Amino acid sequence: RANKSQIIWRCCRNDCAGRVRFDGTGYIKVTDHLHAPNPEETISVEFKSNISSGATISHDPPRRIIHQALLNFF
C-alpha cells in the first residue's frame, strides 16, 4: 500500500499484523509479526528469487538457470 509520502508493507500471512513503513529515508517497524519465522519458506523464497534474477540477466535455457541456482544454493 502506498501514498505520496510513505509505503506500508504488510506480512503476506492473513492472520498476521506485521507492518513496516518506508518513508523514503528509512524503514520503521509499525507492528511485530504474530508468528515465528518459517525457515523452509525463507529458503524457498530465496531460491525462487535466485532463479528469477538469473532468468532476467542471462539467455541460458531454463534447465541451466535452475541447475546453477541449485549449485549456488547448496
Secondary structure, 3 states (H helix, E strand, C coil): CECCCCEEEECCCCCCCCEEEECCCCEEEEECCCCCCCHHHHHHHHHHHHHHHHHHHCCCCHHHHHHHHHHHHC
